[in-house]
Amino acid sequence: MDAARSPRRIDYLLRKADYVNWHRQQSNRQILRSQQGFSEVESSRPKACRGCVNYHGVSYGYSRDRRTPLICGFHPFGWEGSDCPDWEAIRNS
């Protein structure tokens, strides 16, 4: 039984090590950003969609140049104006 479980354990340890390395790189990038004056990352979310529960923001497609973003269910390509009529606040439960 122990021999059958060891590959899973090794796989888990390798994934954990990869995550630790990724997290360390992200922390280093954040430190460099703050040292260079880039304290906050610019949001890719349209201004009319910020804080909206209907925001989806996932791109669909197989190749990067042909992907289509789906902004929300009401306005698939996003709202052009400043105030969306279907905007609804995200509720914290």
C-alpha positions in Angstrom: 0.0 0.0 0.0 2.8 2.5 0.8 4.5 1.8 -2.5 1.3 2.6 -4.4 0.9 6.0 -2.6 4.4 7.2 -2.9 4.1 8.5 -6.5 1.1 10.6 -5.4 3.1 12.0 -2.5 6.0 12.8 -4.8 3.6 14.5 -7.3 2.1 16.5 -4.4 5.6 17.6 -3.2 6.6 18.7 -6.7 3.4 20.7 -7.2 3.9 22.3 -3.8 7.5 23.2 -4.6 6.4 24.7 -8.0 3.7 26.8 -6.2 6.3 28.0 -3.6 8.6 29.1 -6.4 5.8 30.8 -8.3 4.7 32.6 -5.1 8.3 33.8 -4.5 8.5 35.2 -8.0 5.2 37.0 -7.6 6.4 38.5 -4.3 9.7 39.6 -5.9 7.8 41.3 -8.7 5.6 43.1 -6.3 8.6 44.3 -4.4 10.2 45.6 -7.6 7.0 47.3 -8.7 6.7 49.1 -5.3 10.4 50.2 -5.5 10.0 51.6 -9.0 6.8 53.5 -8.1 4.2 51.1 -9.5 2.4 50.5 -6.3 -0.9 49.3 -7.9 -1.6 47.2 -11.0 -4.0 48.8 -13.4 -7.3 47.0 -13.5 -8.3 45.4 -16.9 -11.9 45.6 -15.9 -13.9 48.4 -17.6 -14.8 51.3 -15.3 -18.5 50.7 -15.8 -18.1 47.1 -14.6 -16.0 47.6 -11.5 -17.8 46.2 -8.4 -20.6 44.6 -10.5 -21.8 41.1 -9.8 -22.6 40.5 -13.5 -18.9 40.9 -14.6 -17.5 37.8 -16.2 -14.3 38.9 -18.0 -13.1 35.6 -19.5 -11.9 35.3 -23.1 -13.0 32.3 -25.1 -11.2 30.7 -28.0 -8.2 28.5 -28.9 -5.6 30.9 -30.2 -4.6 34.2 -28.6 -5.3 36.3 -31.6 -8.8 34.9 -32.1 -10.1 34.9 -28.6 -13.3 36.7 -27.8 -13.8 38.3 -24.4 -17.2 37.9 -22.7 -17.5 40.9 -20.4 -20.9 40.2 -18.9 -24.2 38.4 -19.6 -26.1 41.6 -20.3 -23.5 43.3 -22.5 -21.1 40.7 -24.0 -18.7 43.4 -25.3 -18.9 45.7 -22.3 -20.9 48.9 -21.7 -19.6 51.9 -23.6 -21.0 54.6 -21.2 -19.9 55.5 -17.7 -23.0 54.2 -15.9 -24.3 50.7 -16.9 -28.1 50.4 -16.4 -27.7 46.7 -15.3 -25.0 47.3 -12.7 -25.5 45.5 -9.5 -23.3 45.6 -6.4 -21.4 42.5 -5.2 -22.9 41.3 -2.0 -20.6 40.0 0.7 -22.2 37.1 2.4 
